[in-house]
Amino acid sequence: MSLLSRWFGADPAQAIDERRWVVLDVETTGLDMHHDELLAIAAVAVTFDDAASPRIAPRIDLSDSFEAVLHHDSASTDKGNILVHGIGVQAQRRGAPPREVLAAFERWVGRSPLLAFHAAFDRTMIERAMKTALHRVPSNPWLDLDPVARSLHPGLGARALDDWLDHFGIACAVRHQAAADTLATAELLLRLWPAAQRQHCATFAGLTALARQQRWLSA
């Protein structure tokens, strides 16, 4: 640990990129996050023109995105699951080696914070896969948009992502397809931003504190 770390409690080299957040979604062989396998990752950057000003709304940068299918020799043949995510046996076998995909994802993310809806699932699946393939896990902070949304709009009673998309009139081209779900989740962040500004928590730290408070109240 550096001298600055001991003084200020954080290593400047590990500071997050406040100007670029990454919204992501994963596809998997099933819903058991401790035993099923990661099939695909899709992500898009949400950027801020002025990270120092929480009044500036973020924008989705479609030119700054990531999408990849991981190769699996023993491809998942569960027809019900394939119908959900659309990644068939041949697509799984044509995927890139997990080590290459995950190393490329790690480089692309950089120091950006990671956001997802029901983020615990995405985080567990990515960290399990990275630990197996790269023998490390990303140190980037994560934010779950579910408790953020419920805290900013407590009267709606919405729980599922579909509920929030319906409420805000956000169209999702192909639900349960990683790239489409990622874009819809990023759109949800933008729709939540005005309420975050009104509550003076329109920063990553502010939204993280809001999510933590909501989970505590819901416990």
Buried (B, 14 or more C-beta within 10 A) or exposed (E): EEEEEEEEEEEEEEEBBBBBBBBBBBBBBBEEBEEBBBBBBBBBBBBBEEBEEBEBBBEBEEEBBBEBBBBBEEBBEEEEBBEBBEBBEEBBEEBEEBBBBBBBBBEBBEBBBBBBBBBEBBBBBBBBBBEEBBEEBBEBBBBBBBBBBBBBBEEEEBEEBBEBBEBBEBEBEEEBBBBBBBBBBBBBBBBBBEBBBEEEBBBBEBBBEBBBEBBEEEE
